[in-house]
Structure formats: structure tokens, C-alpha cells
């Protein structure tokens, strides 16, 4: 059985790692910090439109949470490598 509370909590925990990694990158500044700041804003806008589109087409909130978790996982991987 699907538990939306558990998925939301997992998203919150996973997002904390991305927040930490991004803050470090922003604190270092320079080109990488600037690029991360622009990327962060762009990603938020795209994710919002993607979520709205999913919901408008009849998708469930669970689908949106699952997709956000995919984005968070990709960001964690990208930010952890460099």
C-alpha cells in the first residue's frame, strides 16, 4: 500500500542533502557558485511547470512527489561528484 506521508518525509530528508551541497557551492562563490544559483532557479521553475502539468492532466500528487524525488536524486549525484 502506498503511503504518501512516508514519500513526503523521504523527499524532505533527501532534499536536505541537496540543500547542503548547494549551500557549499554557493558559499565558495565564483563561476561555479553563480552557475549553481542560476541552475537552482531554473530547475525550480521547470519543476513547478512540470508538476502543474502533471496535475492538470489528471496525475496524482504521488506522481508529482515521485518525480521530485527523481530530480533530487539527480541533483545529489551531480553535486556530489564535483
mmCIF file of the C-alpha atoms, coordinates in Angstrom:
data_MODEL
# 
_entry.id   MODEL 
# 
loop_
_atom_site.group_PDB 
_atom_site.id 
_atom_site.type_symbol 
_atom_site.label_atom_id 
_atom_site.label_alt_id 
_atom_site.label_comp_id 
_atom_site.label_asym_id 
_atom_site.label_entity_id 
_atom_site.label_seq_id 
_atom_site.pdbx_PDB_ins_code 
_atom_site.Cartn_x 
_atom_site.Cartn_y 
_atom_site.Cartn_z 
_atom_site.occupancy 
_atom_site.B_iso_or_equiv 
_atom_site.pdbx_formal_charge 
_atom_site.auth_seq_id 
_atom_site.auth_comp_id 
_atom_site.auth_asym_id 
_atom_site.auth_atom_id 
_atom_site.pdbx_PDB_model_num 
ATOM 1  C CA . UNK A 1 1  ? 0.000  0.000  0.000   1.00 0.00 ? 1  UNK A CA 1 
ATOM 2  C CA . UNK A 1 2  ? 1.241  3.476  -0.889  1.00 0.00 ? 2  UNK A CA 1 
ATOM 3  C CA . UNK A 1 3  ? 1.962  5.806  1.997   1.00 0.00 ? 3  UNK A CA 1 
ATOM 4  C CA . UNK A 1 4  ? 2.017  9.479  0.858   1.00 0.00 ? 4  UNK A CA 1 
ATOM 5  C CA . UNK A 1 5  ? 3.262  10.618 4.258   1.00 0.00 ? 5  UNK A CA 1 
ATOM 6  C CA . UNK A 1 6  ? 6.305  8.353  4.022   1.00 0.00 ? 6  UNK A CA 1 
ATOM 7  C CA . UNK A 1 7  ? 7.094  9.513  0.475   1.00 0.00 ? 7  UNK A CA 1 
ATOM 8  C CA . UNK A 1 8  ? 6.794  13.158 1.517   1.00 0.00 ? 8  UNK A CA 1 
ATOM 9  C CA . UNK A 1 9  ? 9.066  12.591 4.500   1.00 0.00 ? 9  UNK A CA 1 
ATOM 10 C CA . UNK A 1 10 ? 11.634 10.820 2.325   1.00 0.00 ? 10 UNK A CA 1 
ATOM 11 C CA . UNK A 1 11 ? 11.550 13.720 -0.126  1.00 0.00 ? 11 UNK A CA 1 
ATOM 12 C CA . UNK A 1 12 ? 12.175 16.152 2.737   1.00 0.00 ? 12 UNK A CA 1 
ATOM 13 C CA . UNK A 1 13 ? 15.132 14.135 4.038   1.00 0.00 ? 13 UNK A CA 1 
ATOM 14 C CA . UNK A 1 14 ? 16.641 13.660 0.582   1.00 0.00 ? 14 UNK A CA 1 
ATOM 15 C CA . UNK A 1 15 ? 16.229 17.341 -0.277  1.00 0.00 ? 15 UNK A CA 1 
ATOM 16 C CA . UNK A 1 16 ? 18.247 18.321 2.804   1.00 0.00 ? 16 UNK A CA 1 
ATOM 17 C CA . UNK A 1 17 ? 21.367 16.808 1.229   1.00 0.00 ? 17 UNK A CA 1 
ATOM 18 C CA . UNK A 1 18 ? 20.858 18.833 -1.952  1.00 0.00 ? 18 UNK A CA 1 
ATOM 19 C CA . UNK A 1 19 ? 20.351 21.991 0.111   1.00 0.00 ? 19 UNK A CA 1 
ATOM 20 C CA . UNK A 1 20 ? 23.588 21.305 1.977   1.00 0.00 ? 20 UNK A CA 1 
ATOM 21 C CA . UNK A 1 21 ? 25.554 20.654 -1.216  1.00 0.00 ? 21 UNK A CA 1 
ATOM 22 C CA . UNK A 1 22 ? 24.142 23.744 -2.902  1.00 0.00 ? 22 UNK A CA 1 
ATOM 23 C CA . UNK A 1 23 ? 24.904 25.989 0.064   1.00 0.00 ? 23 UNK A CA 1 
ATOM 24 C CA . UNK A 1 24 ? 28.511 24.828 -0.004  1.00 0.00 ? 24 UNK A CA 1 
ATOM 25 C CA . UNK A 1 25 ? 28.740 25.535 -3.720  1.00 0.00 ? 25 UNK A CA 1 
ATOM 26 C CA . UNK A 1 26 ? 27.157 28.977 -3.268  1.00 0.00 ? 26 UNK A CA 1 
ATOM 27 C CA . UNK A 1 27 ? 29.454 29.767 -0.341  1.00 0.00 ? 27 UNK A CA 1 
ATOM 28 C CA . UNK A 1 28 ? 32.528 29.065 -2.460  1.00 0.00 ? 28 UNK A CA 1 
ATOM 29 C CA . UNK A 1 29 ? 31.224 31.579 -4.977  1.00 0.00 ? 29 UNK A CA 1 
ATOM 30 C CA . UNK A 1 30 ? 32.963 32.175 -8.265  1.00 0.00 ? 30 UNK A CA 1 
ATOM 31 C CA . UNK A 1 31 ? 31.722 30.811 -11.552 1.00 0.00 ? 31 UNK A CA 1 
ATOM 32 C CA . UNK A 1 32 ? 30.516 27.555 -10.042 1.00 0.00 ? 32 UNK A CA 1 
ATOM 33 C CA . UNK A 1 33 ? 28.506 29.384 -7.397  1.00 0.00 ? 33 UNK A CA 1 
ATOM 34 C CA . UNK A 1 34 ? 26.957 31.694 -9.971  1.00 0.00 ? 34 UNK A CA 1 
ATOM 35 C CA . UNK A 1 35 ? 26.132 28.794 -12.270 1.00 0.00 ? 35 UNK A CA 1 
ATOM 36 C CA . UNK A 1 36 ? 24.567 26.851 -9.392  1.00 0.00 ? 36 UNK A CA 1 
ATOM 37 C CA . UNK A 1 37 ? 22.421 29.814 -8.403  1.00 0.00 ? 37 UNK A CA 1 
ATOM 38 C CA . UNK A 1 38 ? 21.104 30.176 -11.946 1.00 0.00 ? 38 UNK A CA 1 
ATOM 39 C CA . UNK A 1 39 ? 20.605 26.426 -12.259 1.00 0.00 ? 39 UNK A CA 1 
ATOM 40 C CA . UNK A 1 40 ? 18.718 26.294 -8.972  1.00 0.00 ? 40 UNK A CA 1 
ATOM 41 C CA . UNK A 1 41 ? 16.238 28.974 -10.031 1.00 0.00 ? 41 UNK A CA 1 
ATOM 42 C CA . UNK A 1 42 ? 15.762 27.463 -13.480 1.00 0.00 ? 42 UNK A CA 1 
ATOM 43 C CA . UNK A 1 43 ? 15.198 23.991 -12.027 1.00 0.00 ? 43 UNK A CA 1 
ATOM 44 C CA . UNK A 1 44 ? 12.578 25.308 -9.591  1.00 0.00 ? 44 UNK A CA 1 
ATOM 45 C CA . UNK A 1 45 ? 10.637 26.978 -12.413 1.00 0.00 ? 45 UNK A CA 1 
ATOM 46 C CA . UNK A 1 46 ? 10.769 23.874 -14.619 1.00 0.00 ? 46 UNK A CA 1 
ATOM 47 C CA . UNK A 1 47 ? 9.759  21.591 -11.737 1.00 0.00 ? 47 UNK A CA 1 
ATOM 48 C CA . UNK A 1 48 ? 6.791  23.824 -10.933 1.00 0.00 ? 48 UNK A CA 1 
ATOM 49 C CA . UNK A 1 49 ? 5.520  23.755 -14.509 1.00 0.00 ? 49 UNK A CA 1 
ATOM 50 C CA . UNK A 1 50 ? 6.095  20.001 -14.718 1.00 0.00 ? 50 UNK A CA 1 
ATOM 51 C CA . UNK A 1 51 ? 4.120  19.418 -11.501 1.00 0.00 ? 51 UNK A CA 1 
ATOM 52 C CA . UNK A 1 52 ? 1.298  21.707 -12.631 1.00 0.00 ? 52 UNK A CA 1 
ATOM 53 C CA . UNK A 1 53 ? 1.126  19.933 -15.976 1.00 0.00 ? 53 UNK A CA 1 
ATOM 54 C CA . UNK A 1 54 ? 1.032  16.530 -14.321 1.00 0.00 ? 54 UNK A CA 1 
ATOM 55 C CA . UNK A 1 55 ? -1.799 17.553 -12.018 1.00 0.00 ? 55 UNK A CA 1 
ATOM 56 C CA . UNK A 1 56 ? -3.747 19.308 -14.797 1.00 0.00 ? 56 UNK A CA 1 
ATOM 57 C CA . UNK A 1 57 ? -3.558 16.171 -16.927 1.00 0.00 ? 57 UNK A CA 1 
ATOM 58 C CA . UNK A 1 58 ? -5.044 14.093 -14.123 1.00 0.00 ? 58 UNK A CA 1 
ATOM 59 C CA . UNK A 1 59 ? -1.854 12.883 -12.489 1.00 0.00 ? 59 UNK A CA 1 
ATOM 60 C CA . UNK A 1 60 ? -1.789 12.233 -8.785  1.00 0.00 ? 60 UNK A CA 1 
ATOM 61 C CA . UNK A 1 61 ? 0.137  14.092 -6.088  1.00 0.00 ? 61 UNK A CA 1 
ATOM 62 C CA . UNK A 1 62 ? 2.010  10.826 -5.537  1.00 0.00 ? 62 UNK A CA 1 
ATOM 63 C CA . UNK A 1 63 ? 3.276  11.017 -9.120  1.00 0.00 ? 63 UNK A CA 1 
ATOM 64 C CA . UNK A 1 64 ? 4.499  14.554 -8.529  1.00 0.00 ? 64 UNK A CA 1 
ATOM 65 C CA . UNK A 1 65 ? 6.309  13.533 -5.333  1.00 0.00 ? 65 UNK A CA 1 
ATOM 66 C CA . UNK A 1 66 ? 7.937  10.579 -7.109  1.00 0.00 ? 66 UNK A CA 1 
ATOM 67 C CA . UNK A 1 67 ? 9.128  12.861 -9.902  1.00 0.00 ? 67 UNK A CA 1 
ATOM 68 C CA . UNK A 1 68 ? 10.511 15.418 -7.418  1.00 0.00 ? 68 UNK A CA 1 
ATOM 69 C CA . UNK A 1 69 ? 12.409 12.601 -5.722  1.00 0.00 ? 69 UNK A CA 1 
ATOM 70 C CA . UNK A 1 70 ? 13.949 11.720 -9.098  1.00 0.00 ? 70 UNK A CA 1 
ATOM 71 C CA . UNK A 1 71 ? 15.064 15.330 -9.558  1.00 0.00 ? 71 UNK A CA 1 
ATOM 72 C CA . UNK A 1 72 ? 16.505 15.409 -6.041  1.00 0.00 ? 72 UNK A CA 1 
ATOM 73 C CA . UNK A 1 73 ? 18.423 12.165 -6.633  1.00 0.00 ? 73 UNK A CA 1 
ATOM 74 C CA . UNK A 1 74 ? 19.922 13.528 -9.858  1.00 0.00 ? 74 UNK A CA 1 
ATOM 75 C CA . UNK A 1 75 ? 20.944 16.762 -8.139  1.00 0.00 ? 75 UNK A CA 1 
ATOM 76 C CA . UNK A 1 76 ? 22.514 14.847 -5.253  1.00 0.00 ? 76 UNK A CA 1 
ATOM 77 C CA . UNK A 1 77 ? 24.550 12.790 -7.711  1.00 0.00 ? 77 UNK A CA 1 
ATOM 78 C CA . UNK A 1 78 ? 25.575 15.821 -9.775  1.00 0.00 ? 78 UNK A CA 1 
ATOM 79 C CA . UNK A 1 79 ? 26.584 17.933 -6.782  1.00 0.00 ? 79 UNK A CA 1 
ATOM 80 C CA . UNK A 1 80 ? 28.414 15.093 -5.013  1.00 0.00 ? 80 UNK A CA 1 
ATOM 81 C CA . UNK A 1 81 ? 30.681 14.311 -7.946  1.00 0.00 ? 81 UNK A CA 1 
ATOM 82 C CA . UNK A 1 82 ? 32.449 17.642 -8.292  1.00 0.00 ? 82 UNK A CA 1 
# 
